């Protein structure tokens, strides 16, 4: 295969990926992933417990509302992950995984895996106060494009607009279009099935 053929093949692959991700409302951008600053002195033990999703960049693997993430200590250096959401048909969809820092010197840069043999995804904690909010960012390069994920989490089903705006500012500073973020329903009545 010549150089021109390789370029055409790469363009076809990139356009196919673009079409698939665009159809699933995934955030896809041109260029390489940014390298934002993460939470200084991140302490995974203080991060454990239940978090409610307040806002997110759309992700093809999330279809429901009332989303929560529960983190537990699985083994030294490994955090257990339980993500749950309420689907439109009233069923609860959950997935179990694990997270660990690729480099112990950078504990806020976690990698999350959900399936045996699948490549881990980045889960970078950009900001947290451990008791109220967390801002998570992940980005993966795909040739000429990148996919971005971000979640604003809270220890409660609500979060002040002031805090949300502050977290938007952090994301905007690294080039994330916060206008693409969507609110997650966390209404007590609507989400009651999640508490049974």
VENSULLIN-V383916 format. One record per run of one state. SS is the DSSP state (2 for helix, 1 for strand, 0 for the rest). FROM is the first residue (numbers start at 1). LEN is the number of residues. If there is no record, write none. Layout:
# VENSULLIN-V383916
SS:FROM:LEN, SS:FROM:LEN
This chain:
# VENSULLIN-V383916
0:1:2, 2:3:21, 0:24:3, 1:27:4, 0:31:13, 2:44:4, 0:48:1, 1:49:9, 0:58:7, 1:65:11, 0:76:2, 1:78:9, 0:87:5, 1:92:10, 0:102:2, 2:104:3, 0:107:2, 1:109:5, 0:114:7, 1:121:8, 0:129:4, 1:133:10, 0:143:2, 1:145:10, 0:155:6, 2:161:13, 0:174:4, 2:178:3, 1:181:3, 0:184:8, 2:192:4, 0:196:1
